[in-house]
Amino acid sequence: MTLKCLSVLMVALLTVLNSAYAGPTDGTPVRQAAASTATVAPSVDEAPHISADLFAGPRTFRGTLGDAKIEMHLQLKPDPTEGLQGTYTTIGQAAKVLLAGEYEGGDVLMEESVNGKDVSGEWSGKFDGTTFSGTWSTTDDTITKPFVLKVLAGTSNNISNEK
């Protein structure tokens, strides 16, 4: 994913967020209006409702990237409008791979960097509040691997069982 592509995605995300949180014209407080307009599409198997901000706090995940077992840490950047940041390591290895990207709803797009300068891979997936899954690929898409990561206990406090 190029920097230009990320910029276009960020502009689209901000446009959607700005329109979703536009204040009401009848004097109703903005916070109350935003909460009352948020909707969660019902699922066929009645999964728990998910709060609007899946990354309100840092998240730690464990699972697989292809055949490798990994641990990933994600959190909002200091300026949350700039998206996500984090790292992941292959279990048993010390080297950390840097991550940066953005999310909209449960859709997550990230780039990784092994050396802190060059993009070495791309992550495209969905986070439902408990599981983050999708496809990792090299920047030229010659290698792709599935990933399935679960939130570790104690880091998934945004799930609500209300119906």
C-alpha positions in Angstrom: 0.0 0.0 0.0 1.6 3.3 -1.0 1.6 6.5 1.1 -0.8 8.1 -1.5 -3.2 5.2 -1.1 -3.1 5.6 2.7 -3.7 9.3 2.4 -6.8 8.7 0.2 -8.1 6.1 2.7 -7.5 8.6 5.6 -9.4 11.4 3.9 -12.3 9.0 3.1 -12.3 7.8 6.8 -12.3 11.3 8.1 -15.1 12.3 5.7 -17.2 9.4 6.9 -16.4 10.1 10.6 -17.2 13.8 10.2 -20.6 13.1 8.6 -21.5 10.4 11.1 -20.8 12.8 14.0 -22.3 16.0 12.6 -24.2 17.8 15.3 -28.0 18.0 15.4 -29.8 21.2 14.5 -32.5 21.0 17.2 -30.2 21.8 20.1 -29.8 18.1 21.2 -26.3 17.6 22.7 -23.9 16.2 20.1 -22.8 13.2 22.3 -26.4 12.1 22.8 -27.2 12.5 19.1 -24.2 10.5 18.0 -25.1 7.7 20.4 -28.7 7.6 19.3 -27.7 7.4 15.6 -25.2 4.6 16.0 -26.4 1.3 14.6 -25.0 -2.2 14.7 -26.2 -4.6 12.0 -27.7 -7.7 13.5 -26.0 -10.9 12.7 -27.6 -14.1 11.9 -26.3 -15.9 15.0 -27.0 -12.9 17.3 -23.3 -12.1 18.1 -22.7 -9.7 21.0 -23.0 -6.0 20.0 -19.7 -4.2 19.6 -19.0 -0.7 20.8 -18.3 2.0 18.2 -14.6 2.2 19.1 -12.9 -1.2 19.0 -9.5 0.4 19.8 -10.6 2.7 22.7 -7.8 1.0 24.7 -4.6 -0.9 23.7 -5.2 -4.5 22.5 -3.0 -7.5 22.7 -3.6 -10.4 20.3 -2.2 -13.9 19.9 -2.6 -16.3 17.0 -1.2 -17.4 13.7 0.2 -15.7 10.7 0.4 -18.5 8.2 2.2 -21.3 10.2 3.9 -18.9 12.6 2.6 -18.1 16.1 2.7 -14.4 16.7 1.8 -11.8 19.4 0.5 -8.4 18.2 0.0 -5.2 20.2 -2.2 -2.4 18.7 -3.3 1.0 20.0 -4.5 4.3 18.8 -1.7 6.8 17.8 -1.3 9.7 20.1 -3.5 11.7 17.8 -6.3 9.1 17.3 -7.3 10.7 14.0 -4.0 9.4 12.6 -5.1 5.8 13.1 -3.4 2.8 14.7 0.2 1.9 15.6 1.7 -1.2 17.1 4.2 -4.1 16.9 4.2 -7.8 16.5 6.7 -10.5 17.2 7.0 -14.1 16.2 6.8 -16.2 19.4 10.3 -17.2 20.4 12.0 -14.4 18.6 13.0 -11.0 19.9 12.7 -8.9 16.7 9.7 -6.5 16.7 8.0 -5.6 13.4 6.4 -2.1 13.4 2.8 -1.6 12.4 0.8 1.5 11.3 -2.6 1.9 9.7 -6.2 2.8 10.1 -9.6 1.3 10.7 -13.2 2.0 10.0 -15.7 0.1 11.9 -14.2 -3.4 12.0 -12.1 -3.1 8.8 -8.4 -2.7 9.4 -5.7 -1.8 7.0 -2.0 -1.7 8.1 1.5 -1.6 6.8 4.4 -3.1 8.5 8.1 -2.2 8.6 10.9 -4.5 9.6 13.6 -1.7 9.5 11.4 1.3 10.6 11.7 3.0 7.2 10.6 0.7 4.4 7.2 -1.0 4.1 7.8 -4.8 4.2 4.2 -6.1 4.3 0.5 -5.2 4.4 -2.3 -6.4 6.6 -6.0 -6.4 5.5 -8.6 -7.8 7.9 -11.6 -7.5 10.1 -11.8 -7.1 13.9 -15.0 -8.1 15.5 -14.0 -7.2 19.1 -12.6 -10.7 19.9 -11.0 -11.9 16.6 -8.8 -10.1 14.1 -8.5 -12.1 10.9 -7.7 -11.5 7.3 -4.7 -11.6 4.9 -1.1 -10.5 5.2 0.8 -9.9 2.0 4.2 -8.7 0.7 4.1 -5.3 -0.8 4.1 -6.8 -4.3 1.5 -9.4 -3.4 3.8 -12.3 -4.4 3.3 -13.9 -1.0 0.1 -13.9 1.0 -0.7 -15.6 4.3 -3.9 -15.9 6.3 -3.9 -14.6 9.9 -6.2 -15.3 12.8 -5.6 -13.5 16.1 -7.6 -13.5 19.3 -7.7 -10.7 21.9 -6.0 -11.8 25.1 -8.1 -11.8 28.2 -8.2 -8.5 29.9 -7.8 -6.5 26.7 -11.3 -6.9 25.2 -13.4 -4.6 27.4 -15.3 -3.1 24.5 -17.7 -6.0 24.1 -21.2 -5.6 25.3 -23.7 -8.5 25.7 -26.7 -6.1 25.6 -29.2 -7.0 22.9 
